[in-house]
Every structure is written in structure tokens, then in C-alpha cells.
């Protein structure tokens, strides 16, 4: 188990930080790439999903129509009057009135003469048109095209060529698993043939490759290939002219005799000037053939009744006739382009050019849904990236900060130890010399004592700094503020240091105002700030050894910087401005802000000569700010540095 102690031992190093960031960034990039590429395919994906659902609906409607056609045939077969006997003709007439499906009844003699409609009698317009279009066919002089499913025609080729391993396995398994009764059925050749046809049709419909091959083969064999009335594939090329696809029904010219040879009744589709019409025929006793041209109005009405769910909020499901006109359409959809369904299926060989079709109620729905989904994805991915970038930057910045602080603390400890050791060593050395009485000269002895004293002062200043820092850090430092003259304080301090500094070769100048500079301040704290500035000026000077201290009262200056900023109102009372200037090594511009941070030291060969802690200026600035003032480092013309302390003026002392 990982304990809190273990966790404490775990440290985030830069290397670990980078590994951590990469471990987040790389998988996120991959995930985002995948998400965005799927967003690009979103429209096609949604389209495909909807296509599947609608195709199932359309197919169900097509098979309902297939079943209904068989029912129509059976109904007509049942209701057709027997032509035997004398009342045959009147029965034919009454057949028409009894059924809404019967248009023009007909009766053929065994020698294929038209017994009815009777050319000798009065003929209505319907009968005349019927005879015009059908006479030659019914009398056996003209073969007519009879439609067949191309897949049924090329059944053997499809089953031989396109059978994949799965299908084969299925075929092998089925008979073994089937119940004995079902095996008998399977054994029945007619049923098997029907199953094979269905299997071929399925493969033809599902496999593009098979479809292509079969169409090519049919064309090769001189079959006439028809085109469909609609073009569902044009949905993605919305603007282009729809290109109807090849129809899956091909025709074969047969005479009535050929057609009636194998069955006892049936329906034959025929194209006339009025469009598609259906002929029902039935073999009667004595070699006669009776039948009728269907009343297409009644027939269409029946078929339209099979569209159970014409309209839903997402789609319209309907049947299209041979001219591509809907048998039923919801109100308000008149202007729709019915030739471009979303999905469509041809229905049956008895109804060539008819289609069961589905349309999207709102064609813009899929693109807008896809746009919405990919919009959401893009937004999420963008948020993810911004968060990763921000988080990564934060981690690395924190890490960098931590590392810098750790480095500064180490050098602080080294600095403090050195600072403590140097004065201690000299104090000890002088103390030992004095104790052993090795120095007979009184003057020298006094000098030693003087040196010991100043070293002790240096020590206590250093310790004071460290203590101050920790107190300031914890917000525990309290000030005893009183009104005092900052100019007088400067003068006392500088004069106190003058002798020592001049002995070290420094030229010291002091420029003070006539009047007192009244400020509200803690005297000790203010002394600490000024002494720190003076000792820095001393420490960071090389050959050019001059220190200037200036103090004045200024009005109209902002808290930060030397010039009033436009639009900024300076504090009404003005400032006591104290500057400590030197001609030392100066502070490069890029470090002028940073030197006020705790532990920060300019890292170059000139500075490293001087041992320090990097604490003095940060404490000094904190004190200045605690007094409502500021401490800044300004560039100085001619080299060196200028530290400027501003404290708010407080009336008179
Ligand atoms: P310390 O002097 O102990 O390093 P300070 O906080 O007083 O700490 O100073 C921070 C840094 O600022 C110093 O290390 C030095 O690099 C720079 N600095 C301060 N005063 C001066 C100055 N008068 N001239 C040049 N550099 C200075």
C-alpha cells in the first residue's frame, strides 16, 4: 500500500514532469485525431444508418405488395365466371360490376379468337382501347415482353460464382439440422427451386460485384436492360441530374400461348399509351381463356391502402407508379422531386418500373445533425487542447519555479553560512590575539576591538535579515510607526558610515533638502532599508568608488517610476524621495525587477565575488510597501545603479 510517507518521498523532477505531460499529450492527440476523423465521416455514417432502417421499411412494403399481387390474382381467379354454358357472356359482364379490380373482361375461344368484347356489338371507349392494344397479342399474332427478375434468370451463374464460404457452410448445415418433415419439403424440387431463386435474388441485391457481373453478362447475351424510374444513388450528389440505375427486371418476348402453357392463371403487365396496365388470364374448360384488363384505378387504390405509415416526422414512405408518381403523398409535398428518393426498391416483375420508396422529410436534417455532432466534437477537442496546454504550462512553470527556489535556497544556505563564518572567524582571531596579549601596541589593540565590534554588527545585521525575512514571510512583523524626519535619518546614517567608507576609498556625497521630510515610519525598519542600500552600493562597486545619497520632497509623481503617468492621479500629499546612487557594476535591465524577489541574485562573475543571501532588497521593498511607499531600481546614465525609495509625506514633523 502506498502511504502518505511514500507519497512525500515522490518528487516531481523536470524529467518526470515532461514524461507526465507527454503521457497526457500523446494519447490526447491520438484520441483527438480519431475523434476528428470520425467527425469528418459523421454525415456518411448517419446516412448509412438511416439508409439501413429505411431500406428495411421499403423492402417490407415491397414484399407486402408482392403478397397483395398474389392475392389479387387469387381473388380474380376465384371470382372469374366459368365460361362454360350459355350464360357465359352475361356472367362476364356482371363480373365487371361485382369487382372493383375488373376493367374490361375478355373471353378467347380455344382457337384464340376474341369472343368478347364482341366486335360485332356496340363497343365502349374502354373496350375499343382494350382491343387496340391487346387484340394482336390475345390472338397470338404478337409476342409481348414478359418481365423477369434478372437474378432469377441468371440464378445458376450467381449461385455458382458468388457463393462465399459462409453460404456454402449454411447450405451444408441446413438439411442436417432441419426436422424430418422439413426435409421432405426441402426434397420437393419446386420448393428448392424457389429457394434457390430467392437466394440468388438476395445475393444479387446485396453484392455490388455480383450485380455488375450479371448485368455485363445479360448485356453480352443481348438482353435488353431497362433503367429505373428513380435514382436513389443521386442523394449525395444533390445538385447533379439524377442518373437512374439499371433495373433488375429484364424482359423476354412471349406469346400468349407460351405464357399460358405452364400455369392456369396469371397477371401480365403491358405498357400502353396510358401507362402500365395488367391483364389477368385464366384457362377455362374446353381450351377457352377468360380474363380481364384490370381497372388500374381500383388496383392502385388497393395498393395505396397497403402503405400503412405514409408519413413520420423523419421520412415519407410511398409507392411510385411507372411514371415515378406517388400513389399517395402527404399534403404539402407536391413540389417534392419524387425521382430522388433516399432509398427505393423495385417491387415485382408483374409491376415493372414501380418502386417502393422512402424520402427524408427534411433533407437538410442529416447534414445539420452531422454538423452539430462534429461541432460538439471540435469544441470538446479544442477545450481539451487548451486545458492540456494550460495544465502543461502550469506544471512546467511550477516545476521551473520550484527548481529555481530550491537552487536559490541552496545558495542562500551557502551564502548565510559563509556570511556567518567570515565575521566569526575574524572575531575569533582578534579575540585570541587579544587574549594571548600578542599585540603590545595599544592603538592596534583598540583597532582590533573596533574591527570585532563592526564584525559583530555585520553578524547581527545578517541574522536580523534572516529573522526579518522569516517574520515577513509569516506576516508577523509589526512596526512601531511614528512621525520622523527622513532627511535627518539619512544624514545620521551616512555620517555614521562616512569614516569607514572613506577609508575604503569611497567618495561619499549627501544632498538633503532645507526643510524636514516628515514621514510616518518605523525608524528601525527605515534604517534597515537605507543601510541595506548603502551596503549594496559598497559591495557592488569596483574601481569607481562613489556613493551619493539624495533626499527631496516631490509632488505630482506616481508611486512607481520617475515620471507622472498620463491619466494617473498622483497621491495628493506627495512623497519623500530618497535615492542611493553608485558607480558600481550596475543592474542589467532584465534583472531590475527580479532582484527584489527573495533569494534572487544576479548570477554573474562580478556579483558572485560578493557573498550574499539575496534577501536584503526583498525585505527592503516589503518594508517600503508596508509604509505605503515603493522601492525601485532605476538605470543610471554613465554606469552604476540608482535605488529609489518613495515614502508618502506626512505633513510636518
Ligand atoms: P545580496 O546583496 O545579499 O545578494 P540583495 O537582495 O541586497 O541581496 O541584492 C540582490 C541582488 O541585487 C544582488 O545579489 C546583486 O546582484 C544586485 N544588487 C543589489 N544592489 C546592487 C547595486 N548597488 N549594484 C549592483 N547590483 C546590485
Boltz pocket constraint, residues with backbone or C-beta under 6 A from the ligand:
constraints:
  - pocket:
      binder: B
      contacts: [[A, 532], [A, 533], [A, 536], [A, 537], [A, 540], [A, 582], [A, 584], [A, 585], [A, 586], [A, 587], [A, 595], [A, 597], [A, 600], [A, 601], [A, 602], [A, 603], [A, 607], [A, 611], [A, 612], [A, 613], [A, 614], [A, 615], [A, 616], [A, 617], [A, 618], [A, 641]]
      max_distance: 6.0
